[in-house]
Amino acid sequence: MAEVEIAGAKIKGGRLMLLVPIVSALGGGLWGGFEFYKDYMDMKEIIQEIDVDTITAQNTLTQTKLDGAIDYTRDIKNNLREDIMTVETHVDKIRSEVQNAIDEMNQLQKDTLASMREVEALNRETEKDVRDTMRETESRIEEAMTKLEERLSMRLQEALDNPLVGN
């Protein structure tokens, strides 16, 4: 059988077949390590080219803009809160004024109804007084007419009874 000597080790026939996979595994491992090292060096070069100051400046600018936006949003929120409170104050004032107006209208309505009742009572009383006065006046007129008729009848009778008046 064939014999191979590697680093002082003699490999015979069947063992030679084991050597091929070991050598190819070592070669694959070395190739993989080389590729890994190459990728590492490429990344190192890329990382070294990154401008940290630019990124920091951009982050600072972004943070400043974000802080400004937060402050602006807070201002808007506070302004809205103040506006809402002002509107609520106005609504409460209007509600109070409307309630006062309603109360005044109700009081006016009560006063008007009371005045109307008084006027109606006064009208009824005045109407009664006018009727009574008219009856009294009518009675006086009838009495006066009766007296006048009696006087006229008496004078007429005297005139008829007078001998000097020619028959």
GROMACS elastic network, one bead per residue, 0.5 to 0.9 nm:
[ bonds ]
;  ai    aj funct       b0    kb
    1    12     6  0.66682   500
    1    13     6  0.54263   500
    1    14     6  0.88538   500
    2    11     6  0.83481   500
    2    12     6  0.58498   500
    2    13     6  0.53106   500
    2    16     6  0.84968   500
    3    10     6  0.66046   500
    3    11     6  0.54975   500
    3    13     6  0.62161   500
    3    16     6  0.79248   500
    4     9     6  0.80564   500
    4    10     6  0.55427   500
    4    12     6  0.63473   500
    4    13     6  0.83941   500
    4    16     6  0.74361   500
    5     8     6  0.60053   500
    5     9     6  0.52686   500
    5    11     6  0.59588   500
    5    12     6  0.86696   500
    6     9     6  0.51451   500
    6    10     6  0.64121   500
    6    11     6  0.76128   500
    7    10     6  0.83555   500
   11    14     6  0.82148   500
   11    15     6  0.57432   500
   11    16     6  0.59578   500
   11    19     6  0.85416   500
   12    15     6  0.55494   500
   12    16     6  0.60880   500
   13    16     6  0.53645   500
   13    17     6  0.72996   500
   14    17     6  0.54914   500
   14    18     6  0.72181   500
   15    18     6  0.51367   500
   15    19     6  0.66160   500
   16    19     6  0.50733   500
   16    20     6  0.69547   500
   17    20     6  0.57223   500
   17    21     6  0.75818   500
   18    21     6  0.59301   500
   18    22     6  0.65833   500
   18    23     6  0.88458   500
   19    22     6  0.51395   500
   19    23     6  0.59909   500
   19    24     6  0.84912   500
   20    23     6  0.52033   500
   20    24     6  0.61003   500
   20    25     6  0.85045   500
   21    24     6  0.50279   500
   21    25     6  0.59157   500
   21    26     6  0.84413   500
   22    25     6  0.50362   500
   22    26     6  0.60900   500
   22    27     6  0.84984   500
   23    26     6  0.50322   500
   23    27     6  0.60478   500
   23    28     6  0.85397   500
   24    28     6  0.59933   500
   24    29     6  0.84089   500
   25    28     6  0.50247   500
   25    29     6  0.60044   500
   25    30     6  0.84834   500
   26    29     6  0.50302   500
   26    30     6  0.60891   500
   26    31     6  0.85201   500
   27    30     6  0.50735   500
   27    31     6  0.60648   500
   27    32     6  0.85330   500
   28    31     6  0.50056   500
   28    32     6  0.60057   500
   28    33     6  0.84371   500
   29    32     6  0.50652   500
   29    33     6  0.60191   500
   29    34     6  0.84862   500
   30    33     6  0.50272   500
   30    34     6  0.60706   500
   30    35     6  0.86286   500
   31    34     6  0.50312   500
   31    35     6  0.62178   500
   31    36     6  0.85675   500
   32    35     6  0.51071   500
   32    36     6  0.60819   500
   32    37     6  0.85136   500
   33    36     6  0.50057   500
   33    37     6  0.60264   500
   33    38     6  0.84759   500
   34    37     6  0.50044   500
   34    38     6  0.60267   500
   34    39     6  0.85791   500
   35    39     6  0.61141   500
   35    40     6  0.84330   500
   36    39     6  0.51285   500
   36    40     6  0.60446   500
   36    41     6  0.86013   500
   37    41     6  0.61247   500
   37    42     6  0.85692   500
   38    41     6  0.51259   500
   38    42     6  0.61603   500
   38    43     6  0.86193   500
   39    42     6  0.50276   500
   39    43     6  0.61080   500
   39    44     6  0.84306   500
   40    43     6  0.51490   500
   40    44     6  0.60111   500
   40    45     6  0.86044   500
   41    45     6  0.61558   500
   41    46     6  0.86281   500
   42    45     6  0.51569   500
   42    46     6  0.63098   500
   42    47     6  0.86135   500
   43    47     6  0.59205   500
   43    48     6  0.83772   500
   44    47     6  0.50407   500
   44    48     6  0.60216   500
   44    49     6  0.85929   500
   45    48     6  0.50996   500
   45    49     6  0.63076   500
   45    50     6  0.89439   500
   46    49     6  0.51243   500
   46    50     6  0.65425   500
   47    50     6  0.52474   500
   47    51     6  0.87440   500
   48    51     6  0.80178   500
   50    53     6  0.89005   500
   50    54     6  0.86229   500
   50    55     6  0.84813   500
   51    54     6  0.54213   500
   51    55     6  0.65427   500
   51    56     6  0.86975   500
   52    55     6  0.50663   500
   52    56     6  0.59556   500
   52    57     6  0.84248   500
   53    57     6  0.59400   500
   53    58     6  0.84566   500
   54    58     6  0.60460   500
   54    59     6  0.84319   500
   55    58     6  0.50133   500
   55    59     6  0.59901   500
   55    60     6  0.84157   500
   56    60     6  0.59707   500
   56    61     6  0.84565   500
   57    61     6  0.60199   500
   57    62     6  0.84396   500
   58    62     6  0.59754   500
   58    63     6  0.83803   500
   59    63     6  0.59445   500
   59    64     6  0.84315   500
   60    64     6  0.59926   500
   60    65     6  0.85048   500
   61    65     6  0.60961   500
   61    66     6  0.84204   500
   62    65     6  0.50752   500
   62    66     6  0.59692   500
   62    67     6  0.84586   500
   63    67     6  0.59622   500
   63    68     6  0.84203   500
   64    67     6  0.50297   500
   64    68     6  0.60596   500
   64    69     6  0.85013   500
   65    69     6  0.60320   500
   65    70     6  0.84979   500
   66    70     6  0.60721   500
   66    71     6  0.85291   500
   67    70     6  0.50038   500
   67    71     6  0.61026   500
   67    72     6  0.84773   500
   68    71     6  0.50400   500
   68    72     6  0.59803   500
   68    73     6  0.84254   500
   69    73     6  0.59577   500
   69    74     6  0.84130   500
   70    73     6  0.50197   500
   70    74     6  0.60222   500
   70    75     6  0.85185   500
   71    75     6  0.60831   500
   71    76     6  0.85548   500
   72    75     6  0.50028   500
   72    76     6  0.61468   500
   72    77     6  0.85329   500
   73    76     6  0.50049   500
   73    77     6  0.60640   500
   73    78     6  0.85497   500
   74    78     6  0.60931   500
   74    79     6  0.84847   500
   75    78     6  0.50708   500
   75    79     6  0.59816   500
   75    80     6  0.84066   500
   76    79     6  0.50272   500
   76    80     6  0.59615   500
   76    81     6  0.84340   500
   77    80     6  0.50745   500
   77    81     6  0.60865   500
   77    82     6  0.86163   500
   78    82     6  0.61644   500
   78    83     6  0.85234   500
   79    82     6  0.50304   500
   79    83     6  0.60265   500
   79    84     6  0.84757   500
   80    84     6  0.59675   500
   80    85     6  0.84157   500
   81    84     6  0.50929   500
   81    85     6  0.60918   500
   81    86     6  0.85398   500
   82    85     6  0.50211   500
   82    86     6  0.60599   500
   82    87     6  0.85342   500
   83    87     6  0.60687   500
   83    88     6  0.84680   500
   84    87     6  0.50145   500
   84    88     6  0.60052   500
   84    89     6  0.84788   500
   85    89     6  0.60980   500
   85    90     6  0.86049   500
   86    89     6  0.50099   500
   86    90     6  0.61997   500
   86    91     6  0.85348   500
   87    90     6  0.50097   500
   87    91     6  0.59973   500
   87    92     6  0.84765   500
   88    92     6  0.60165   500
   88    93     6  0.84730   500
   89    92     6  0.50952   500
   89    93     6  0.61155   500
   89    94     6  0.85492   500
   90    94     6  0.59997   500
   90    95     6  0.83547   500
   91    94     6  0.50442   500
   91    95     6  0.58828   500
   91    96     6  0.84215   500
   92    96     6  0.60617   500
   92    97     6  0.85513   500
   93    96     6  0.50495   500
   93    97     6  0.61266   500
   93    98     6  0.85315   500
   94    98     6  0.59486   500
   94    99     6  0.83856   500
   95    98     6  0.50992   500
   95    99     6  0.60580   500
   95   100     6  0.85216   500
   96    99     6  0.50493   500
   96   100     6  0.60827   500
   96   101     6  0.85378   500
   97   101     6  0.60596   500
   97   102     6  0.85192   500
   98   102     6  0.60782   500
   98   103     6  0.84954   500
   99   103     6  0.60574   500
   99   104     6  0.84914   500
  100   104     6  0.60500   500
  100   105     6  0.84855   500
  101   105     6  0.60245   500
  101   106     6  0.85056   500
  102   106     6  0.60732   500
  102   107     6  0.85154   500
  103   106     6  0.50701   500
  103   107     6  0.61326   500
  103   108     6  0.85038   500
  104   107     6  0.50045   500
  104   108     6  0.59701   500
  104   109     6  0.84149   500
  105   109     6  0.59750   500
  105   110     6  0.85299   500
  106   110     6  0.61941   500
  106   111     6  0.85491   500
  107   110     6  0.50300   500
  107   111     6  0.60266   500
  107   112     6  0.84070   500
  108   112     6  0.58467   500
  108   113     6  0.84024   500
  109   112     6  0.50277   500
  109   113     6  0.60595   500
  109   114     6  0.84858   500
  110   113     6  0.51702   500
  110   114     6  0.61174   500
  110   115     6  0.85346   500
  111   114     6  0.50571   500
  111   115     6  0.60352   500
  111   116     6  0.84723   500
  112   116     6  0.59599   500
  112   117     6  0.85092   500
  113   117     6  0.61370   500
  113   118     6  0.85723   500
  114   117     6  0.51004   500
  114   118     6  0.62298   500
  114   119     6  0.86198   500
  115   119     6  0.60543   500
  115   120     6  0.84653   500
  116   120     6  0.59803   500
  116   121     6  0.84573   500
  117   120     6  0.50215   500
  117   121     6  0.60631   500
  117   122     6  0.84407   500
  118   121     6  0.50649   500
  118   122     6  0.59978   500
  118   123     6  0.84223   500
  119   123     6  0.58850   500
  119   124     6  0.84669   500
  120   124     6  0.61118   500
  120   125     6  0.85116   500
  121   124     6  0.50898   500
  121   125     6  0.61412   500
  121   126     6  0.84918   500
  122   126     6  0.59080   500
  122   127     6  0.83315   500
  123   127     6  0.58470   500
  123   128     6  0.84267   500
  124   127     6  0.50350   500
  124   128     6  0.61482   500
  124   129     6  0.85766   500
  125   128     6  0.50875   500
  125   129     6  0.61540   500
  125   130     6  0.85814   500
  126   130     6  0.60166   500
  126   131     6  0.84969   500
  127   130     6  0.50437   500
  127   131     6  0.61289   500
  127   132     6  0.85378   500
  128   131     6  0.50626   500
  128   132     6  0.60752   500
  128   133     6  0.84728   500
  129   132     6  0.50383   500
  129   133     6  0.59782   500
  129   134     6  0.84264   500
  130   134     6  0.59550   500
  130   135     6  0.85241   500
  131   134     6  0.50121   500
  131   135     6  0.61386   500
  131   136     6  0.85663   500
  132   135     6  0.51091   500
  132   136     6  0.61757   500
  132   137     6  0.85270   500
  133   136     6  0.50531   500
  133   137     6  0.59970   500
  133   138     6  0.83911   500
  134   138     6  0.58861   500
  134   139     6  0.84193   500
  135   139     6  0.60127   500
  135   140     6  0.85369   500
  136   139     6  0.50289   500
  136   140     6  0.61482   500
  136   141     6  0.85271   500
  137   140     6  0.50720   500
  137   141     6  0.60436   500
  137   142     6  0.84833   500
  138   141     6  0.50613   500
  138   142     6  0.60456   500
  138   143     6  0.84570   500
  139   142     6  0.50619   500
  139   143     6  0.59995   500
  139   144     6  0.84175   500
  140   144     6  0.59056   500
  140   145     6  0.83755   500
  141   145     6  0.59342   500
  141   146     6  0.83979   500
  142   145     6  0.50105   500
  142   146     6  0.60155   500
  142   147     6  0.85834   500
  143   146     6  0.50275   500
  143   147     6  0.62269   500
  143   148     6  0.85453   500
  144   147     6  0.50860   500
  144   148     6  0.60481   500
  144   149     6  0.85001   500
  145   149     6  0.59443   500
  145   150     6  0.83942   500
  146   149     6  0.50639   500
  146   150     6  0.61311   500
  146   151     6  0.86470   500
  147   150     6  0.50077   500
  147   151     6  0.61672   500
  147   152     6  0.85281   500
  148   151     6  0.50716   500
  148   152     6  0.60123   500
  148   153     6  0.83685   500
  149   152     6  0.50275   500
  149   153     6  0.58880   500
  149   154     6  0.83845   500
  150   153     6  0.50148   500
  150   154     6  0.60427   500
  150   155     6  0.85981   500
  151   155     6  0.61152   500
  151   156     6  0.83766   500
  152   155     6  0.51336   500
  152   156     6  0.58961   500
  152   157     6  0.83380   500
  153   156     6  0.50322   500
  153   157     6  0.59598   500
  153   158     6  0.84586   500
  154   157     6  0.50269   500
  154   158     6  0.60396   500
  154   159     6  0.84650   500
  155   159     6  0.59521   500
  155   160     6  0.84103   500
  156   160     6  0.61167   500
  156   161     6  0.84547   500
  157   161     6  0.59063   500
  157   162     6  0.84331   500
  158   162     6  0.59378   500
  159   162     6  0.52071   500
  159   163     6  0.86442   500
  159   165     6  0.73866   500
  160   163     6  0.80244   500
  160   165     6  0.74636   500
  160   167     6  0.89621   500
  161   164     6  0.88429   500
  161   165     6  0.82793   500
  162   165     6  0.57271   500
  162   166     6  0.86105   500
  163   166     6  0.69581   500
  163   167     6  0.80440   500
  164   167     6  0.85000   500
